[in-house]
Amino acid sequence: MSDSSRTTDRTPNRTSERRRRRPQHSRGNGTAGAPRRGPAPEPTVKTELDRLLDDAQNAPAPDIASFAETGLPTPLVEALAAQGMKKPFAIQARTLPDALAGRDILGRAQTGSGKTLGFGLPMLARLSGGKRASGTPRGLVLVPTRELAKQVADALTVLGGPVGVRIATVFGGAPINRQISDLQRGVDMVVATPGRLIDLMNRRAVTLEQVRITVLDEADYMADLGFLPAVTRIMDATPDGGQRMLFSATLDRGVDRLVARYLTDPSVHAVAPAASPVESMDHKVFTVQSEHKVAVAAEVAARPGRTLFFVRTKHGADRLAKQLERQGVEAATIHGNLGQNARQRALDAFTSGRPRVLVATDVAARGIHVDDVDLVVHFDPPNDHKDYLNRSGRTARAGTSGTVVALVQPEQARGMSRLHREARVVADVTVVHPGHDAVREIATSGTPVVIRPLQRPDRSTRPAGRGGPNRSSKGRRQTAADRGRRR
Ligand code: AMP
């Protein structure tokens, strides 16, 4: 966390003003009167919000047959159609009417569900036609990682053009001066990670005084990464009374406090995870002696489908990629020690199908959407059942099925079985060795990857100059807030 953000976990006057205006709980119509802070015990707050989200998820989705019916501006509907998108996904059908009307939104939906457009389309529609000024966005999307920032900005930029909404991206690990000049050219919306945005606020390269729509995406992940003080500071810098949308998979770890503090009478929307682990994934445990683990991993990695390996540490990621390569399997790596450019290159290469294997730390487990990953391998055990589900959720996306394999040494078996129980997952356990039938079966499984042309890197992913992975173009180290808690 940058020094300036560390001191900001306070309640400024205008926040107390928001609290005074906030209505009490209202239970009908998918509406949550945000709970009052103070005497209410925290577990009750969580339970109540969770219950509202569960109710919202169980409520029938509005029957909206096409984007044209939603009241979106015609150029936006046409731009969507040009991309083959005609009918809103469930989360979009749920959020669009309220979000277009300017309501605050509390949403529970995962990456892959279409939530980017769930919040992005109303933003584009509402910001369209407004006055653009230098360094003064009117829309702000806060996301936990650089990859997600780029992904969200890419998705919205193609649609922003036709309605005259200019989007700038702000994240650490990329040259700050380029971001400053982008902001100076005039901007309607900024997609940002918290640390770099605070740097830019401190340099007065950007002011949030005119922000009228703010989105907090993957709020629980931001909490995990220690971003909440930075998020609080940023939210406090946006004017009171604007529209706010918060999306989170869970409401613990302080997310409920963000909801209470910053959302006013939100409408609550939820969709079931795009891929339910129990229903659409096949969970397996391969118990293997430690001396055979790499050989089994290499055999599995040589399969024709796309495979994502998860390891615990950055060094572990590099080591496994080298070990696989020694066995003839090419693998890309993605972890927190790599600069933005290298991380994006790895992700682009994996998406394009060359190589078919990506070795990642948990930094890649959330928020990143890569199609057609039909096998996730937990090479190292995850920290807890949530990480297990997040990692595993990179497969079986958008209604497809997938396989999840945990490679477990005998002494880790008991911990893994507890973790499966907590994740409510039933897994087949097999004691294997290299060449074992169960290993062969996985090694020959998967849809053969069709290699797609690599996308040309855009402006925001050009090399960061001589700065190196953790440095800005001026050689200044990134703030801790930008890096988050790297794994
Ligand atoms: P997201 O969860 O926002 O990352 O979206 C996941 C994927 O679904 C992206 O590749 C989107 O382009 C795609 N997508 C989102 N909404 C629609 C839609 N209404 N119709 C077709 N594809 C969509």
Boltz pocket constraint, residues with backbone or C-beta under 6 A from the ligand:
constraints:
  - pocket:
      binder: B
      contacts: [[A, 84], [A, 85], [A, 86], [A, 87], [A, 88], [A, 89], [A, 92], [A, 110], [A, 111], [A, 112], [A, 113], [A, 114], [A, 115], [A, 116], [A, 117], [A, 369]]
      max_distance: 6.0
